[in-house]
Amino acid sequence: MTAIKIAIVDDHPLFREGVSRSLSEIKDFVVVGEGASADDAAALATSHVPDVLLLDVSMPGGGIDVISEIVARSPQTKVLMLTASEEVDTLIAALRRGAAGYVVKGIGSRGLAEAIRTVVGGSRYISPTMRAKVEQSLLDRPASLTGRETEVIELVAEGLSNKHIARRLDLQEKTIKHHMTEILSKLGATNRTEAAIRWRQCA
């Protein structure tokens, strides 16, 4: 069996060493490198070409911002976030930049090993607690919109103005403006563009 090469990047030495020690005890895992910053992560992707690079979110240089560079330098490397952050927006940002998975710190070595094998196998892995939060987030936002508000935001997302939406739905423009006020409030958006983006994320 070919060993799975792993690199670990985290700016907390004791945590990093602990993860490295735990993974090294698994027979088909080999830790090929460690780092403490975004620059280290990019360098490890090039020099060691690991199968999996465990990456923290909070570190010098920013863990999220370097994901795209890692994927570009070493397309075969799977980036698996290993972080204390349980923010849904952070998870979404990581996945959009190319991360293959998201694991919350506190996971045991067996769970982490499962996550590593999952992403190496070509599937995405998200910690169960984070998966539940994402699902709840997606359910909450659209559920708060009425049927008419849903029609309006869908047309906004298509790029239509209030005037054109009013014509399409055979309503007065002031009625559309009223619906938009409610939609912005419910989606926590400050403008039409942001509201459309949030709606697309939830769709």
PyMOL commands that set and color helices and strands:
alter all, ss='L'
color gray80, all
select helices_A, chain A and resi 13-24+38-47+63-73+88-96+109-120+128-143+147-157+162-169+173-187+192-202
alter helices_A, ss='H'
color red, helices_A
select strands_A, chain A and resi 4-9+29-35+52-55+78-83+101-104+125-126
alter strands_A, ss='S'
color yellow, strands_A
deselect
rebuild
show_as cartoon
